[in-house]
Each structure stands twice: as C-alpha cells, then as structure tokens.
Amino acid sequence: MSVKRLGKGLGALIPSVEDQSKSLEIETESISKIKLKDVYPNPDQPRKHFDENALNELANSISEKGLITPITVRKVKNGYELIAGERRWRALKKTNKKNVPAYVLDAKSNSDIIEMALVENIQREDLNAIEESEAYAILNTKYGMPHDSIAKAVGKKRVTISNSLRLLKLPLDIKKSLIDGKISAGHARAILQAKPPLSMNKVWTLIIKKNLSVRDAEAMVKNRKLRKSREAISKNKSHQIVSIENRLIETLGTKVKLKSSKAGGKIEISYFSNDDLDRIIDIIA
C-alpha cells in the first residue's frame, strides 16, 4: 500500500493519507510491536529540548494507561530509526515496557524523515521557534530544498519559512532566551531589525528589563533607527552648512536647521512662544 507524504499534520504519518508528493511504502497496514531497545533517535530530529519533569509525567501516564499514540519509525540496518514520537520513546524508556507500538515506514530519503518529523511537531506545537528554524535550515542547506518547497511540505507560507530562518542570525544569548520562553518570536523579529549584533543585544536587554510587549519593542526599534538616521544625516552635513547654521543661531537666538536638496533646500527656524516669534520677525525685518 502506498501513502503520499507531508503537509497534512499527524495524518501524514498514518496509512490513510494522500498528498501530491512522492510516496512512502508502508510495510504493514497494522500497528507493529517492536522492541524498545531496537529503536534509535534520528540525529536530525527537529526537537532538541525535552523537559525532564514532563517526561516523568508522561512515563507515569503510560505506565497507568498505556501508550495511546504509536511512534513512527523506519527500518534501518541495526533496528529502527525514529521518525516521530521521540518524546513518547524517551518516556517509555523510563517505564518497565519492553515493546512499543509503531508504524513502520519504508522511507529512503533523510529529507523525508525530517519533513515528517517537522509536520508532527509543528501540528503538536512541540517545537520552540529556534528548533523549528534549525529544522528548516537543515532541509534548506543539507538537502537543498528551497523555501517554497519547505513551505508546501509543512503547510505554511513561504514568508513564514523565510522569517523563521532569519531567527538563526540572532546572537547566542538572545536565541537561548527565545528557547527558554523569556521572549517570543515576535520580540526576536523586532530585535533582528536593530542590527548589528551589539544593537540587538541592547534592544534585547531593554525588552527583558522593561517587560516590553512585541508592539512596544517594534516601536522602540523603529524610533532607534529613526534617531540614528537623523544623527547620520547630521554628521554628513558639510562644514559650510554647519557654519551657516551656527551664524543664524547666533543672530536669531534660536534653533535653526538648514536642509539641502537637489532643488535647493529650506531653513527651519524654531520659536517657542508668540513673543519669541515677534522677536525673530523683528530681527529678520
């Protein structure tokens, strides 16, 4: 029986799903019982972080009620390699169980395995943002999958994949805080706008210190960029323009700015009250 893969969540891991991609062959329509000691994790598994307390709770539940959802594996030389269900497999190892129910797939391509693991974890919301990004990066760089192909495989928009991959450009400490849940992916995307890394770290520190929302973080980064842009413009003014501004400031006794353009420019004269305005007019007149 052939089954086609990916893009359909957990359904992509069981024998009844059809999709438009290349097929995987299922050895049996039924759930197999395989020895727990013969199962090995996939080194490219997207999920890297497993909460020990949560694993213990799951192990207790499995001991009491049994394993409700089988794991999914493929046959390899020395046994079976996990495709989906590493958290369940880890919890089972904490029990006295010797066997595990499993779907056994004949998956030849390693990229197929990663895609399927990604789909399961994304549907379960088991991955943190960095784990998801790293999995996309493996598909993109190691297996040559373009962003649009990855998007189609996991049922997301292409821009979502691209934005996720950008998170890997964050400094190490910021990535760790994202993994630990101290900031959200929205915060991380705002921080990315504050490049270079030194500026990113400053923004990140302020977000943590002031407990800023994503919207506040975005506004802060936007204001910082605007301020830097103005400072850059100010630095790029010619000595002649600065000299003229200073002469006008001395003459008028108020703030004066010259703004040049290809067509000429303009002079901005500040006043702070009606009396101040009358004073400046008298000087000009």
C-alpha positions as a Markdown table, in Angstrom:
| # | Residue | x | y | z |
|---|---|---|---|---|
| 1 | Met | 0.0 | 0.0 | 0.0 |
| 2 | Ser | 1.4 | 3.4 | -0.9 |
| 3 | Val | 0.9 | 6.6 | 1.0 |
| 4 | Lys | 1.9 | 10.1 | 0.0 |
| 5 | Arg | 3.6 | 12.4 | 2.4 |
| 6 | Leu | 3.5 | 15.6 | 4.3 |
| 7 | Gly | 1.5 | 18.8 | 4.7 |
| 8 | Lys | -1.4 | 17.1 | 6.4 |
| 9 | Gly | -0.2 | 17.1 | 10.1 |
| 10 | Leu | -0.4 | 13.9 | 12.0 |
| 11 | Gly | -2.4 | 12.4 | 9.2 |
| 12 | Ala | 0.8 | 12.4 | 7.1 |
| 13 | Leu | 2.2 | 9.8 | 9.5 |
| 14 | Ile | -0.5 | 7.1 | 9.1 |
| 15 | Pro | -1.6 | 4.9 | 6.2 |
| 16 | Ser | -4.8 | 6.6 | 5.1 |
| 17 | Val | -3.4 | 10.0 | 4.0 |
| 18 | Glu | -2.9 | 11.1 | 0.3 |
| 19 | Asp | -0.9 | 14.1 | -0.9 |
| 20 | Gln | 0.6 | 15.2 | -4.1 |
| 21 | Ser | 4.2 | 14.4 | -3.2 |
| 22 | Lys | 6.3 | 11.3 | -3.8 |
| 23 | Ser | 5.2 | 8.2 | -1.9 |
| 24 | Leu | 6.5 | 6.2 | 1.0 |
| 25 | Glu | 5.8 | 2.5 | 1.2 |
| 26 | Ile | 4.2 | 1.2 | 4.4 |
| 27 | Glu | 5.3 | -2.3 | 5.4 |
| 28 | Thr | 2.0 | -3.1 | 7.1 |
| 29 | Glu | -1.4 | -1.6 | 7.4 |
| 30 | Ser | -1.5 | -2.6 | 11.1 |
| 31 | Ile | 0.5 | -1.3 | 14.1 |
| 32 | Ser | 3.6 | -3.3 | 14.7 |
| 33 | Lys | 5.0 | -4.3 | 18.1 |
| 34 | Ile | 8.8 | -3.7 | 18.1 |
| 35 | Lys | 11.4 | -3.9 | 20.8 |
| 36 | Leu | 12.1 | -0.7 | 22.6 |
| 37 | Lys | 15.8 | -1.4 | 22.7 |
| 38 | Asp | 15.9 | -1.6 | 18.9 |
| 39 | Val | 14.7 | 2.0 | 18.4 |
| 40 | Tyr | 17.2 | 4.8 | 17.9 |
| 41 | Pro | 16.7 | 8.6 | 17.7 |
| 42 | Asn | 17.2 | 10.5 | 14.4 |
| 43 | Pro | 20.3 | 12.8 | 14.8 |
| 44 | Asp | 18.5 | 15.4 | 12.6 |
| 45 | Gln | 15.3 | 15.3 | 14.7 |
| 46 | Pro | 13.9 | 18.9 | 14.9 |
| 47 | Arg | 13.1 | 18.8 | 18.6 |
| 48 | Lys | 16.3 | 19.1 | 20.7 |
| 49 | His | 14.9 | 20.1 | 24.2 |
| 50 | Phe | 12.9 | 17.7 | 26.4 |
| 51 | Asp | 11.6 | 18.8 | 29.8 |
| 52 | Glu | 12.5 | 16.1 | 32.3 |
| 53 | Asn | 9.5 | 16.7 | 34.6 |
| 54 | Ala | 7.1 | 16.5 | 31.6 |
| 55 | Leu | 8.8 | 13.2 | 30.5 |
| 56 | Asn | 8.3 | 11.8 | 34.0 |
| 57 | Glu | 4.7 | 12.7 | 34.0 |
| 58 | Leu | 4.2 | 11.1 | 30.6 |
| 59 | Ala | 6.0 | 8.0 | 31.8 |
| 60 | Asn | 3.6 | 7.7 | 34.7 |
| 61 | Ser | 0.7 | 8.2 | 32.4 |
| 62 | Ile | 2.0 | 5.5 | 30.0 |
| 63 | Ser | 2.5 | 3.1 | 33.0 |
| 64 | Glu | -1.0 | 3.7 | 34.1 |
| 65 | Lys | -3.0 | 3.9 | 30.8 |
| 66 | Gly | -0.6 | 2.6 | 28.2 |
| 67 | Leu | 0.7 | 4.4 | 25.1 |
| 68 | Ile | -2.3 | 5.9 | 23.2 |
| 69 | Thr | -0.4 | 7.1 | 20.0 |
| 70 | Pro | 2.1 | 4.8 | 18.4 |
| 71 | Ile | 5.5 | 6.1 | 17.4 |
| 72 | Thr | 6.5 | 6.2 | 13.8 |
| 73 | Val | 9.8 | 4.6 | 12.6 |
| 74 | Arg | 11.7 | 3.4 | 9.6 |
| 75 | Lys | 13.7 | 0.2 | 9.3 |
| 76 | Val | 17.5 | 0.7 | 9.4 |
| 77 | Lys | 20.4 | -1.7 | 9.5 |
| 78 | Asn | 20.6 | -2.1 | 13.3 |
| 79 | Gly | 16.9 | -1.8 | 14.1 |
| 80 | Tyr | 14.5 | 1.2 | 13.7 |
| 81 | Glu | 15.1 | 4.9 | 13.4 |
| 82 | Leu | 12.5 | 7.3 | 14.9 |
| 83 | Ile | 10.6 | 9.5 | 12.5 |
| 84 | Ala | 8.0 | 10.8 | 15.0 |
| 85 | Gly | 7.4 | 10.2 | 18.7 |
| 86 | Glu | 10.8 | 10.7 | 20.4 |
| 87 | Arg | 9.2 | 12.3 | 23.5 |
| 88 | Arg | 7.0 | 9.1 | 23.8 |
| 89 | Trp | 10.0 | 6.9 | 23.2 |
| 90 | Arg | 12.0 | 8.7 | 25.9 |
| 91 | Ala | 9.1 | 8.4 | 28.3 |
| 92 | Leu | 8.7 | 4.7 | 27.6 |
| 93 | Lys | 12.4 | 4.1 | 28.4 |
| 94 | Lys | 11.5 | 5.3 | 32.0 |
| 95 | Thr | 8.9 | 2.5 | 32.4 |
| 96 | Asn | 9.3 | -1.3 | 32.5 |
| 97 | Lys | 7.9 | -1.6 | 29.0 |
| 98 | Lys | 9.9 | -3.8 | 26.6 |
| 99 | Asn | 7.9 | -3.3 | 23.4 |
| 100 | Val | 6.4 | -0.2 | 21.7 |
| 101 | Pro | 3.6 | 0.0 | 19.2 |
| 102 | Ala | 4.8 | 1.6 | 16.0 |
| 103 | Tyr | 4.0 | 2.5 | 12.4 |
| 104 | Val | 6.9 | 1.2 | 10.3 |
| 105 | Leu | 7.6 | 3.2 | 7.1 |
| 106 | Asp | 10.0 | 2.4 | 4.3 |
| 107 | Ala | 11.4 | 5.9 | 4.0 |
| 108 | Lys | 14.5 | 6.1 | 1.9 |
| 109 | Ser | 15.2 | 9.8 | 1.9 |
| 110 | Asn | 16.6 | 11.5 | 5.1 |
| 111 | Ser | 14.8 | 14.8 | 4.0 |
| 112 | Asp | 11.5 | 12.9 | 4.0 |
| 113 | Ile | 12.2 | 11.9 | 7.6 |
| 114 | Ile | 12.9 | 15.5 | 8.7 |
| 115 | Glu | 9.8 | 16.8 | 6.9 |
| 116 | Met | 7.6 | 14.2 | 8.6 |
| 117 | Ala | 9.0 | 14.9 | 12.0 |
| 118 | Leu | 8.6 | 18.6 | 11.4 |
| 119 | Val | 4.9 | 18.2 | 10.4 |
| 120 | Glu | 4.2 | 16.2 | 13.5 |
| 121 | Asn | 6.0 | 18.5 | 15.9 |
| 122 | Ile | 4.5 | 21.7 | 14.3 |
| 123 | Gln | 1.0 | 20.2 | 14.5 |
| 124 | Arg | 1.5 | 19.4 | 18.1 |
| 125 | Glu | 3.2 | 22.8 | 18.8 |
| 126 | Asp | 6.1 | 20.8 | 20.4 |
| 127 | Leu | 8.9 | 22.8 | 18.8 |
| 128 | Asn | 10.3 | 26.1 | 20.1 |
| 129 | Ala | 11.0 | 28.8 | 17.5 |
| 130 | Ile | 14.7 | 28.0 | 17.2 |
| 131 | Glu | 14.2 | 24.3 | 16.9 |
| 132 | Glu | 11.8 | 24.9 | 14.0 |
| 133 | Ser | 14.2 | 27.3 | 12.4 |
| 134 | Glu | 17.1 | 24.8 | 12.7 |
| 135 | Ala | 15.0 | 22.1 | 11.1 |
| 136 | Tyr | 14.1 | 24.4 | 8.1 |
| 137 | Ala | 17.8 | 25.2 | 7.8 |
| 138 | Ile | 18.8 | 21.5 | 7.6 |
| 139 | Leu | 16.2 | 21.0 | 4.8 |
| 140 | Asn | 17.4 | 24.1 | 3.0 |
| 141 | Thr | 21.2 | 23.7 | 3.3 |
| 142 | Lys | 21.8 | 20.0 | 3.8 |
| 143 | Tyr | 19.1 | 18.7 | 1.4 |
| 144 | Gly | 18.8 | 21.6 | -1.0 |
| 145 | Met | 15.1 | 22.4 | -0.5 |
| 146 | Pro | 14.1 | 25.9 | -1.5 |
| 147 | His | 11.9 | 27.9 | 0.9 |
| 148 | Asp | 8.8 | 27.5 | -1.2 |
| 149 | Ser | 9.2 | 23.7 | -1.2 |
| 150 | Ile | 9.7 | 23.6 | 2.5 |
| 151 | Ala | 6.6 | 25.8 | 2.9 |
| 152 | Lys | 4.5 | 23.4 | 0.8 |
| 153 | Ala | 5.8 | 20.4 | 2.7 |
| 154 | Val | 4.9 | 21.7 | 6.2 |
| 155 | Gly | 1.7 | 23.6 | 5.2 |
| 156 | Lys | 3.0 | 27.1 | 5.8 |
| 157 | Lys | 3.5 | 30.3 | 3.8 |
| 158 | Arg | 6.9 | 30.9 | 2.1 |
| 159 | Val | 7.4 | 34.1 | 4.0 |
| 160 | Thr | 6.9 | 32.2 | 7.3 |
| 161 | Ile | 9.7 | 29.9 | 6.5 |
| 162 | Ser | 12.0 | 32.8 | 5.5 |
| 163 | Asn | 11.2 | 34.8 | 8.7 |
| 164 | Ser | 11.8 | 31.7 | 10.7 |
| 165 | Leu | 15.2 | 31.1 | 9.2 |
| 166 | Arg | 16.2 | 34.7 | 9.9 |
| 167 | Leu | 16.0 | 33.9 | 13.7 |
| 168 | Leu | 19.2 | 31.9 | 13.4 |
| 169 | Lys | 21.0 | 35.2 | 12.8 |
| 170 | Leu | 20.3 | 36.3 | 16.4 |
| 171 | Pro | 23.2 | 36.4 | 18.9 |
| 172 | Leu | 23.5 | 33.2 | 21.0 |
| 173 | Asp | 22.2 | 34.7 | 24.3 |
| 174 | Ile | 19.1 | 36.0 | 22.5 |
| 175 | Lys | 18.4 | 32.6 | 20.9 |
| 176 | Lys | 18.7 | 31.0 | 24.3 |
| 177 | Ser | 16.2 | 33.4 | 25.8 |
| 178 | Leu | 13.8 | 32.6 | 23.0 |
| 179 | Ile | 14.3 | 28.9 | 23.6 |
| 180 | Asp | 13.7 | 29.5 | 27.4 |
| 181 | Gly | 10.5 | 31.4 | 26.7 |
| 182 | Lys | 11.8 | 34.7 | 28.1 |
| 183 | Ile | 11.0 | 36.4 | 24.8 |
| 184 | Ser | 8.6 | 35.5 | 21.9 |
| 185 | Ala | 9.3 | 35.0 | 18.2 |
| 186 | Gly | 7.7 | 38.4 | 17.7 |
| 187 | His | 10.2 | 40.0 | 20.1 |
| 188 | Ala | 13.0 | 38.2 | 18.2 |
| 189 | Arg | 11.9 | 39.5 | 14.8 |
| 190 | Ala | 11.8 | 43.1 | 16.3 |
| 191 | Ile | 15.3 | 42.6 | 17.7 |
| 192 | Leu | 16.6 | 41.5 | 14.3 |
| 193 | Gln | 15.6 | 44.9 | 12.9 |
| 194 | Ala | 18.1 | 46.5 | 15.3 |
| 195 | Lys | 21.2 | 45.1 | 13.6 |
| 196 | Pro | 24.2 | 44.9 | 14.1 |
| 197 | Pro | 24.5 | 42.4 | 17.0 |
| 198 | Leu | 25.6 | 45.0 | 19.5 |
| 199 | Ser | 22.4 | 47.0 | 18.9 |
| 200 | Met | 20.4 | 43.7 | 19.0 |
| 201 | Asn | 21.8 | 43.0 | 22.5 |
| 202 | Lys | 20.9 | 46.5 | 23.7 |
| 203 | Val | 17.3 | 46.1 | 22.5 |
| 204 | Trp | 17.0 | 42.6 | 23.9 |
| 205 | Thr | 18.2 | 43.8 | 27.3 |
| 206 | Leu | 15.6 | 46.6 | 27.4 |
| 207 | Ile | 12.8 | 44.2 | 26.3 |
| 208 | Ile | 13.7 | 41.9 | 29.3 |
| 209 | Lys | 14.3 | 44.8 | 31.8 |
| 210 | Lys | 11.1 | 46.7 | 30.9 |
| 211 | Asn | 9.0 | 43.6 | 30.1 |
| 212 | Leu | 8.0 | 45.2 | 26.7 |
| 213 | Ser | 5.2 | 43.8 | 24.5 |
| 214 | Val | 6.0 | 42.9 | 20.9 |
| 215 | Arg | 4.4 | 46.1 | 19.7 |
| 216 | Asp | 6.4 | 48.3 | 22.2 |
| 217 | Ala | 9.6 | 46.5 | 21.1 |
| 218 | Glu | 8.8 | 47.2 | 17.4 |
| 219 | Ala | 8.1 | 50.9 | 18.2 |
| 220 | Met | 11.4 | 51.2 | 20.2 |
| 221 | Val | 13.4 | 49.7 | 17.4 |
| 222 | Lys | 11.7 | 52.0 | 14.8 |
| 223 | Asn | 12.5 | 55.0 | 17.0 |
| 224 | Arg | 16.1 | 54.0 | 17.4 |
| 225 | Lys | 16.6 | 53.6 | 13.7 |
| 226 | Leu | 14.9 | 56.9 | 13.0 |
| 227 | Arg | 17.2 | 58.6 | 15.6 |
| 228 | Lys | 20.3 | 57.0 | 14.1 |
| 229 | Ser | 19.2 | 58.1 | 10.6 |
| 230 | Arg | 18.9 | 61.7 | 11.8 |
| 231 | Glu | 22.2 | 61.5 | 13.5 |
| 232 | Ala | 23.8 | 60.2 | 10.3 |
| 233 | Ile | 22.3 | 63.0 | 8.3 |
| 234 | Ser | 23.6 | 65.5 | 10.8 |
| 235 | Lys | 27.1 | 64.0 | 10.6 |
| 236 | Asn | 27.1 | 64.2 | 6.9 |
| 237 | Lys | 26.4 | 67.9 | 6.8 |
| 238 | Ser | 29.1 | 69.9 | 5.2 |
| 239 | His | 31.2 | 72.2 | 7.4 |
| 240 | Gln | 29.9 | 75.1 | 5.3 |
| 241 | Ile | 26.2 | 74.3 | 6.2 |
| 242 | Val | 27.1 | 73.8 | 9.9 |
| 243 | Ser | 28.9 | 77.2 | 9.9 |
| 244 | Ile | 25.9 | 78.9 | 8.3 |
| 245 | Glu | 23.5 | 77.3 | 10.9 |
| 246 | Asn | 25.7 | 78.5 | 13.7 |
| 247 | Arg | 25.8 | 82.1 | 12.4 |
| 248 | Leu | 22.0 | 82.1 | 12.1 |
| 249 | Ile | 21.6 | 80.6 | 15.6 |
| 250 | Glu | 23.8 | 83.4 | 17.0 |
| 251 | Thr | 21.9 | 86.1 | 15.0 |
| 252 | Leu | 18.4 | 84.8 | 15.7 |
| 253 | Gly | 19.0 | 83.4 | 19.2 |
| 254 | Thr | 17.0 | 80.2 | 18.5 |
| 255 | Lys | 17.3 | 76.8 | 16.9 |
| 256 | Val | 17.9 | 76.9 | 13.1 |
| 257 | Lys | 18.3 | 74.0 | 10.7 |
| 258 | Leu | 19.3 | 74.0 | 7.0 |
| 259 | Lys | 18.0 | 71.2 | 4.9 |
| 260 | Ser | 19.6 | 70.8 | 1.5 |
| 261 | Ser | 18.0 | 69.1 | -1.6 |
| 262 | Lys | 18.7 | 68.8 | -5.3 |
| 263 | Ala | 16.3 | 71.6 | -6.0 |
| 264 | Gly | 17.7 | 73.9 | -3.3 |
| 265 | Gly | 16.6 | 73.5 | 0.3 |
| 266 | Lys | 14.8 | 75.1 | 3.2 |
| 267 | Ile | 15.6 | 76.8 | 6.5 |
| 268 | Glu | 13.7 | 75.8 | 9.7 |
| 269 | Ile | 13.6 | 78.4 | 12.4 |
| 270 | Ser | 12.1 | 77.4 | 15.8 |
| 271 | Tyr | 10.2 | 79.7 | 18.1 |
| 272 | Phe | 8.7 | 78.8 | 21.5 |
| 273 | Ser | 6.1 | 81.5 | 22.1 |
| 274 | Asn | 4.3 | 84.3 | 20.3 |
| 275 | Asp | 6.6 | 86.8 | 21.8 |
| 276 | Asp | 9.6 | 84.8 | 20.6 |
| 277 | Leu | 8.1 | 84.8 | 17.1 |
| 278 | Asp | 7.6 | 88.5 | 17.2 |
| 279 | Arg | 11.3 | 88.9 | 18.3 |
| 280 | Ile | 12.6 | 86.8 | 15.4 |
| 281 | Ile | 10.4 | 88.6 | 12.9 |
| 282 | Asp | 11.8 | 92.0 | 14.1 |
| 283 | Ile | 15.3 | 90.7 | 13.6 |
| 284 | Ile | 14.6 | 89.4 | 10.1 |
| 285 | Ala | 12.8 | 92.6 | 9.2 |
